Amino acid sequence: MPRDSNRSLERTRPPFRAEHVGSLLRPPQLLAARERHARSQLSAAELAAIEDDAIRDIVRLQEEIGLQAVTDGEFRRAAWQTDFLKQFTNVVVTRSAVQVSFHTEHGDIDRLPSAPKVTGKLARPRPIFVDHFRFLRSVAVGVPKLTIPSPSLLHFRGGRQAVDAHAYPDIEEFYADLARVYAEEIADLAAAGCRYLQIDEVNFAYLCDTKLRAEVRRFGEDPDRLPLTYARLINRTIAARPPDMTVGMHLCRGNFESAWLAEGGYEPVAEVLFNAVDVDGYFLEYDSDRAGDFRPLRFVPKGKTVVLGLVTTKRGTLESADDLKRRIEEAARYVPLEQLALSPQCGFASAGRGNHLTVEEQMAKLRLIVEVARQVWGRDAPGPEVSPR
């Protein structure tokens, strides 16, 4: 693919040309420590020390392969969303009202996923992931990126029935409180130095699936109106962020031990997603046909970045660099190349056990992403290994 030699040098603000979504496979010693802690055989302080060591190692690995932004791999979490959401006052984790089938390469699995429920007035009694970020920042040479679940998760999987009617007779009061408690966390993250935040948003992607749209109607919600409702909610949560904080949004179709939930292209939500949500970039799943084609990218406005999730985390087989470059070129027919970047389609371990591939296969995929980004964007891409402070 030809490159424009007049483009600027390496990007200094995220999203960067080579990215990953956030979660990484937990090392065996960390999983074992979590099990011992659950059996009261390991103290919280001892577990935290093991987490600290594992995070130092995974940050160094990300930086050594040339990634400009690094995460803690979500190593302190049992699952990508529940560890955060259940820290709000009056949020409990139950079973979803949305009946789903998890899809795998070997067949479907019917189950009701976990879902949060609001049982009273929302509050944030203490910071949630702020200390997580502080530690990440203290050990990172690259740009530290923190991921948090979207506020829409406190509504989507149960609709109005998931929100206590006595505490919130008017659903708009619920949305106002939800935006407030999220904004409090984001303000504390900003004060701690966070300048790269990723919102993990599954429900826009779920609203692209015809079966899940029918489920939404079944419990009384309108799948055509929810994208605007969620756009307003997300915008209120991030409205007071510092001008130099980059906010990205990752869209996920489900990611649990190499299984997924939703299928369908972005067309039903594209206009709202790209033009009504005030984020700087989008991490979009594009590793298989279940995500549809690139035509919805025609709605992306100037000034926003689309990170193409072309490398799958569902299996260990390594993609072809030539195939990735070809697909980037296809996407560039709908949005300019300078607005594109590359990443895996999702995290490698949305929950503790992770997807069905090895750490070596995971790192090979990340190295491939960095190398392809260098080939496609040249100097406006990851640089050589970062040097120690």
Secondary structure by P-SEA (a helix, b strand, c coil): cccccccccccccccccccccccccccaaaaaaaaaaaaccccaaaaaaaaaaaaaaaaaaaaaacccccccccccccccccccccccccbbbbbbcbbbbbbccccccccccbbbbbccccccccccaaaaaaaaaaacccbbbbbbccccccccccccccccccccccaaaaaaaaaaaaaaaaaaaaaacccbbbbbccaaaaaacaaaaaaaaaacccccaaaaaaaaaaaaaaccccccbbbbbbbbccccccccccccccccccccccccccccccccccccccccccccccccccccccccccccccccbbbbaaaaaaaaaaaaacccccccccccccccccccccccccaaaaaaaaaaaaaaaaaaccccccccccccc
